[in-house]
Amino acid sequence: QVQLVGSGGGLVQAGGTLRLSCAASGSIFSINAMGWYRQAPGKLRELVAVWRSDGRWNYADSVKGRFTISRDNARNTVWLQMNSLKPEDTAVYYCNAESTLPGRPNFWGQGTQVTVSS
């Protein structure tokens, strides 16, 4: 199993910045992708940014150039630096880890609220 603890959300004005962090514990050796999704009220959960063990970094088109995902070398923490925030970035942000454990499960953090005021 993998446990994820996300933090760093909050309330910020448009144009501001926030930094989210996600710390993984447990079977971190099995993680082959780790990143952030978000879900706004009345909308489906969507990918924001993800790091993959093959070296790829993927971003949603809506955040490219504004958000940056990074990780530590131990592969147990990822950060999401969010700059130039917009009201449409308002959502609950969820940390996610894809695992190579049997069944290739996905693990989720508890979610952290990001609210951007106009």
CYANA upper distance limits for C-alpha pairs under 8 A (distance plus 0.5 A):
  1 GLN  CA     26 GLY  CA      6.41
  1 GLN  CA     27 SER  CA      6.11
  2 VAL  CA     24 ALA  CA      7.11
  2 VAL  CA     25 SER  CA      6.28
  2 VAL  CA     26 GLY  CA      5.31
  2 VAL  CA     27 SER  CA      5.82
  2 VAL  CA     28 ILE  CA      6.94
  2 VAL  CA     97 ALA  CA      8.36
  2 VAL  CA    107 PHE  CA      6.95
  3 GLN  CA     24 ALA  CA      6.05
  3 GLN  CA     25 SER  CA      5.69
  3 GLN  CA     26 GLY  CA      6.58
  3 GLN  CA    107 PHE  CA      7.70
  3 GLN  CA    108 TRP  CA      8.20
  3 GLN  CA    109 GLY  CA      7.73
  4 LEU  CA     22 CYS  CA      6.89
  4 LEU  CA     23 ALA  CA      6.12
  4 LEU  CA     24 ALA  CA      5.10
  4 LEU  CA     25 SER  CA      7.12
  4 LEU  CA     95 CYS  CA      7.43
  4 LEU  CA     96 ASN  CA      8.09
  4 LEU  CA     97 ALA  CA      8.46
  4 LEU  CA    107 PHE  CA      7.89
  4 LEU  CA    108 TRP  CA      6.85
  4 LEU  CA    109 GLY  CA      5.14
  4 LEU  CA    110 GLN  CA      8.13
  5 VAL  CA     22 CYS  CA      5.92
  5 VAL  CA     23 ALA  CA      5.75
  5 VAL  CA     24 ALA  CA      7.10
  5 VAL  CA     95 CYS  CA      8.17
  5 VAL  CA    109 GLY  CA      5.88
  5 VAL  CA    110 GLN  CA      7.25
  6 GLY  CA     20 LEU  CA      7.58
  6 GLY  CA     21 SER  CA      6.08
  6 GLY  CA     22 CYS  CA      4.73
  6 GLY  CA     23 ALA  CA      6.98
  6 GLY  CA     94 TYR  CA      7.82
  6 GLY  CA     95 CYS  CA      6.71
  6 GLY  CA    109 GLY  CA      6.45
  6 GLY  CA    110 GLN  CA      7.28
  6 GLY  CA    111 GLY  CA      7.03
  6 GLY  CA    112 THR  CA      7.13
  7 SER  CA     20 LEU  CA      6.19
  7 SER  CA     21 SER  CA      5.91
  7 SER  CA     22 CYS  CA      6.99
  7 SER  CA    112 THR  CA      6.68
  8 GLY  CA     18 LEU  CA      7.58
  8 GLY  CA     19 ARG  CA      6.33
  8 GLY  CA     20 LEU  CA      4.93
  8 GLY  CA     21 SER  CA      6.71
  8 GLY  CA    112 THR  CA      7.71
  9 GLY  CA     18 LEU  CA      7.48
  9 GLY  CA     19 ARG  CA      7.92
  9 GLY  CA     20 LEU  CA      6.79
  9 GLY  CA    112 THR  CA      5.85
  9 GLY  CA    113 GLN  CA      5.77
  9 GLY  CA    114 VAL  CA      5.42
  9 GLY  CA    115 THR  CA      8.43
 10 GLY  CA     18 LEU  CA      8.21
 10 GLY  CA    112 THR  CA      8.47
 10 GLY  CA    113 GLN  CA      6.66
 10 GLY  CA    114 VAL  CA      5.56
 10 GLY  CA    115 THR  CA      6.65
 11 LEU  CA    114 VAL  CA      6.65
 11 LEU  CA    115 THR  CA      5.24
 11 LEU  CA    116 VAL  CA      6.42
 11 LEU  CA    117 SER  CA      7.90
 12 VAL  CA     16 GLY  CA      6.48
 12 VAL  CA     17 THR  CA      7.73
 12 VAL  CA     18 LEU  CA      8.21
 12 VAL  CA    114 VAL  CA      8.48
 12 VAL  CA    115 THR  CA      6.85
 12 VAL  CA    116 VAL  CA      5.53
 12 VAL  CA    117 SER  CA      6.78
 13 GLN  CA     85 LEU  CA      8.16
 13 GLN  CA    116 VAL  CA      5.84
 13 GLN  CA    117 SER  CA      5.26
 13 GLN  CA    118 SER  CA      6.65
 14 ALA  CA     84 SER  CA      7.44
 14 ALA  CA     85 LEU  CA      5.86
 14 ALA  CA     86 LYS  CA      5.54
 14 ALA  CA     87 PRO  CA      6.76
 14 ALA  CA    116 VAL  CA      6.19
 14 ALA  CA    117 SER  CA      6.18
 14 ALA  CA    118 SER  CA      5.82
 15 GLY  CA     83 ASN  CA      7.52
 15 GLY  CA     84 SER  CA      4.63
 15 GLY  CA     85 LEU  CA      5.36
 15 GLY  CA     86 LYS  CA      6.88
 16 GLY  CA     83 ASN  CA      6.71
 16 GLY  CA     84 SER  CA      5.99
 16 GLY  CA     85 LEU  CA      5.98
 17 THR  CA     81 GLN  CA      8.01
 17 THR  CA     82 MET  CA      5.94
 17 THR  CA     83 ASN  CA      5.01
 17 THR  CA     84 SER  CA      6.76
 17 THR  CA     85 LEU  CA      6.71
 18 LEU  CA     81 GLN  CA      6.76
 18 LEU  CA     82 MET  CA      5.73
 18 LEU  CA     83 ASN  CA      7.30
 19 ARG  CA     79 TRP  CA      7.27
 19 ARG  CA     80 LEU  CA      6.05
 19 ARG  CA     81 GLN  CA      5.01
 19 ARG  CA     82 MET  CA      6.38
 20 LEU  CA     79 TRP  CA      5.96
 20 LEU  CA     80 LEU  CA      5.46
 20 LEU  CA     81 GLN  CA      7.02
 20 LEU  CA     82 MET  CA      8.42
 21 SER  CA     77 THR  CA      7.49
 21 SER  CA     78 VAL  CA      6.28
 21 SER  CA     79 TRP  CA      4.85
 21 SER  CA     80 LEU  CA      6.85
 22 CYS  CA     77 THR  CA      5.98
 22 CYS  CA     78 VAL  CA      5.84
 22 CYS  CA     79 TRP  CA      6.84
 22 CYS  CA     95 CYS  CA      6.73
 22 CYS  CA    109 GLY  CA      8.38
 23 ALA  CA     76 ASN  CA      6.33
 23 ALA  CA     77 THR  CA      4.98
 23 ALA  CA     78 VAL  CA      7.28
 24 ALA  CA     28 ILE  CA      7.11
 24 ALA  CA     76 ASN  CA      5.40
 24 ALA  CA     77 THR  CA      6.54
 25 SER  CA     76 ASN  CA      7.29
 27 SER  CA     31 ILE  CA      8.01
 28 ILE  CA     75 ARG  CA      7.79
 28 ILE  CA     76 ASN  CA      6.86
 30 SER  CA     99 SER  CA      5.66
 30 SER  CA    100 THR  CA      5.59
 30 SER  CA    101 LEU  CA      6.61
 31 ILE  CA     75 ARG  CA      8.49
 31 ILE  CA     97 ALA  CA      6.82
 31 ILE  CA     98 GLU  CA      6.24
 31 ILE  CA     99 SER  CA      4.99
 31 ILE  CA    100 THR  CA      6.91
 32 ASN  CA     52 ARG  CA      6.41
 32 ASN  CA     53 SER  CA      5.49
 32 ASN  CA     97 ALA  CA      8.07
 32 ASN  CA     98 GLU  CA      6.38
 32 ASN  CA     99 SER  CA      6.27
 32 ASN  CA    100 THR  CA      7.24
 33 ALA  CA     50 VAL  CA      7.25
 33 ALA  CA     51 TRP  CA      6.03
 33 ALA  CA     52 ARG  CA      4.79
 33 ALA  CA     53 SER  CA      6.43
 33 ALA  CA     97 ALA  CA      6.17
 33 ALA  CA     98 GLU  CA      5.57
 33 ALA  CA     99 SER  CA      7.71
 34 MET  CA     50 VAL  CA      6.12
 34 MET  CA     51 TRP  CA      5.89
 34 MET  CA     52 ARG  CA      7.15
 34 MET  CA     78 VAL  CA      7.82
 34 MET  CA     95 CYS  CA      7.97
 34 MET  CA     96 ASN  CA      6.11
 34 MET  CA     97 ALA  CA      4.85
 34 MET  CA     98 GLU  CA      6.82
 35 GLY  CA     48 VAL  CA      8.16
 35 GLY  CA     49 ALA  CA      6.09
 35 GLY  CA     50 VAL  CA      4.47
 35 GLY  CA     51 TRP  CA      6.40
 35 GLY  CA     69 ILE  CA      8.11
 35 GLY  CA     78 VAL  CA      7.57
 35 GLY  CA     95 CYS  CA      6.25
 35 GLY  CA     96 ASN  CA      5.84
 35 GLY  CA     97 ALA  CA      7.06
 36 TRP  CA     47 LEU  CA      6.92
 36 TRP  CA     48 VAL  CA      5.97
 36 TRP  CA     49 ALA  CA      5.96
 36 TRP  CA     50 VAL  CA      6.75
 36 TRP  CA     80 LEU  CA      8.24
 36 TRP  CA     93 TYR  CA      7.06
 36 TRP  CA     94 TYR  CA      6.04
 36 TRP  CA     95 CYS  CA      5.10
 36 TRP  CA     96 ASN  CA      6.32
 37 TYR  CA     45 ARG  CA      6.98
 37 TYR  CA     46 GLU  CA      5.86
 37 TYR  CA     47 LEU  CA      4.87
 37 TYR  CA     48 VAL  CA      5.47
 37 TYR  CA     49 ALA  CA      7.56
 37 TYR  CA     93 TYR  CA      6.20
 37 TYR  CA     94 TYR  CA      5.63
 37 TYR  CA     95 CYS  CA      6.90
 37 TYR  CA     96 ASN  CA      7.58
 38 ARG  CA     45 ARG  CA      5.93
 38 ARG  CA     46 GLU  CA      5.98
 38 ARG  CA     47 LEU  CA      7.06
 38 ARG  CA     48 VAL  CA      7.05
 38 ARG  CA     91 ALA  CA      6.37
 38 ARG  CA     92 VAL  CA      5.94
 38 ARG  CA     93 TYR  CA      4.73
 38 ARG  CA     94 TYR  CA      6.31
 39 GLN  CA     43 LYS  CA      6.74
 39 GLN  CA     44 LEU  CA      6.47
 39 GLN  CA     45 ARG  CA      4.82
 39 GLN  CA     46 GLU  CA      6.87
 39 GLN  CA     91 ALA  CA      5.74
 39 GLN  CA     92 VAL  CA      5.84
 39 GLN  CA     93 TYR  CA      7.07
 40 ALA  CA     44 LEU  CA      7.82
 40 ALA  CA     45 ARG  CA      7.89
 40 ALA  CA     90 THR  CA      7.03
 40 ALA  CA     91 ALA  CA      4.73
 40 ALA  CA     92 VAL  CA      6.85
 41 PRO  CA     91 ALA  CA      7.64
 47 LEU  CA     59 TYR  CA      8.03
 47 LEU  CA     60 ALA  CA      6.83
 48 VAL  CA     59 TYR  CA      6.24
 48 VAL  CA     60 ALA  CA      5.64
 48 VAL  CA     63 VAL  CA      7.63
 49 ALA  CA     57 TRP  CA      7.75
 49 ALA  CA     58 ASN  CA      5.96
 49 ALA  CA     59 TYR  CA      4.83
 49 ALA  CA     60 ALA  CA      6.82
 49 ALA  CA     68 THR  CA      8.33
 49 ALA  CA     69 ILE  CA      6.99
 50 VAL  CA     57 TRP  CA      6.24
 50 VAL  CA     58 ASN  CA      5.79
 50 VAL  CA     59 TYR  CA      7.17
 50 VAL  CA     69 ILE  CA      7.57
 51 TRP  CA     55 GLY  CA      7.74
 51 TRP  CA     56 ARG  CA      6.69
 51 TRP  CA     57 TRP  CA      5.23
 51 TRP  CA     58 ASN  CA      7.19
 51 TRP  CA     69 ILE  CA      7.72
 51 TRP  CA     70 SER  CA      8.07
 51 TRP  CA     71 ARG  CA      8.43
 52 ARG  CA     56 ARG  CA      5.76
 52 ARG  CA     57 TRP  CA      6.75
 57 TRP  CA     69 ILE  CA      8.37
 59 TYR  CA     63 VAL  CA      7.19
 59 TYR  CA     64 LYS  CA      6.54
 60 ALA  CA     64 LYS  CA      6.91
 63 VAL  CA     67 PHE  CA      6.07
 66 ARG  CA     82 MET  CA      6.65
 66 ARG  CA     83 ASN  CA      5.60
 66 ARG  CA     84 SER  CA      6.56
 66 ARG  CA     85 LEU  CA      8.16
 67 PHE  CA     80 LEU  CA      7.20
 67 PHE  CA     81 GLN  CA      5.98
 67 PHE  CA     82 MET  CA      4.98
 67 PHE  CA     83 ASN  CA      6.46
 68 THR  CA     80 LEU  CA      6.17
 68 THR  CA     81 GLN  CA      5.59
 68 THR  CA     82 MET  CA      7.15
 69 ILE  CA     78 VAL  CA      7.42
 69 ILE  CA     79 TRP  CA      6.12
 69 ILE  CA     80 LEU  CA      5.04
 69 ILE  CA     81 GLN  CA      6.84
 70 SER  CA     78 VAL  CA      6.05
 70 SER  CA     79 TRP  CA      5.81
 70 SER  CA     80 LEU  CA      7.12
 71 ARG  CA     75 ARG  CA      6.87
 71 ARG  CA     76 ASN  CA      8.15
 71 ARG  CA     77 THR  CA      6.13
 71 ARG  CA     78 VAL  CA      4.64
 71 ARG  CA     79 TRP  CA      6.64
 72 ASP  CA     76 ASN  CA      7.30
 72 ASP  CA     77 THR  CA      6.28
 72 ASP  CA     78 VAL  CA      7.10
 85 LEU  CA     89 ASP  CA      6.99
 85 LEU  CA    116 VAL  CA      7.24
 86 LYS  CA     90 THR  CA      8.08
 86 LYS  CA    116 VAL  CA      6.61
 86 LYS  CA    117 SER  CA      8.30
 86 LYS  CA    118 SER  CA      8.07
 87 PRO  CA    115 THR  CA      7.80
 87 PRO  CA    116 VAL  CA      5.16
 87 PRO  CA    117 SER  CA      6.17
 87 PRO  CA    118 SER  CA      6.46
 88 GLU  CA    116 VAL  CA      8.07
 89 ASP  CA    114 VAL  CA      8.02
 89 ASP  CA    115 THR  CA      7.94
 89 ASP  CA    116 VAL  CA      7.21
 90 THR  CA    113 GLN  CA      8.29
 90 THR  CA    114 VAL  CA      5.87
 90 THR  CA    115 THR  CA      5.07
 90 THR  CA    116 VAL  CA      5.96
 91 ALA  CA    113 GLN  CA      6.60
 91 ALA  CA    114 VAL  CA      6.04
 91 ALA  CA    115 THR  CA      7.11
 92 VAL  CA    111 GLY  CA      6.37
 92 VAL  CA    112 THR  CA      5.89
 92 VAL  CA    113 GLN  CA      4.87
 92 VAL  CA    114 VAL  CA      6.50
 93 TYR  CA    111 GLY  CA      5.77
 93 TYR  CA    112 THR  CA      5.71
 93 TYR  CA    113 GLN  CA      6.67
 93 TYR  CA    114 VAL  CA      7.44
 94 TYR  CA    108 TRP  CA      7.11
 94 TYR  CA    109 GLY  CA      6.24
 94 TYR  CA    110 GLN  CA      7.11
 94 TYR  CA    111 GLY  CA      4.86
 94 TYR  CA    112 THR  CA      7.04
 95 CYS  CA    108 TRP  CA      6.20
 95 CYS  CA    109 GLY  CA      5.49
 95 CYS  CA    110 GLN  CA      8.20
 95 CYS  CA    111 GLY  CA      7.36
 96 ASN  CA    106 ASN  CA      7.39
 96 ASN  CA    107 PHE  CA      6.12
 96 ASN  CA    108 TRP  CA      5.19
 96 ASN  CA    109 GLY  CA      6.92
 97 ALA  CA    106 ASN  CA      6.22
 97 ALA  CA    107 PHE  CA      5.67
 97 ALA  CA    108 TRP  CA      7.13
 98 GLU  CA    104 ARG  CA      7.50
 98 GLU  CA    105 PRO  CA      6.82
 98 GLU  CA    106 ASN  CA      5.19
 98 GLU  CA    107 PHE  CA      7.02
 99 SER  CA    104 ARG  CA      5.80
 99 SER  CA    105 PRO  CA      6.15
 99 SER  CA    106 ASN  CA      6.71
 99 SER  CA    107 PHE  CA      8.26
100 THR  CA    104 ARG  CA      5.42
100 THR  CA    105 PRO  CA      7.85
101 LEU  CA    105 PRO  CA      7.21
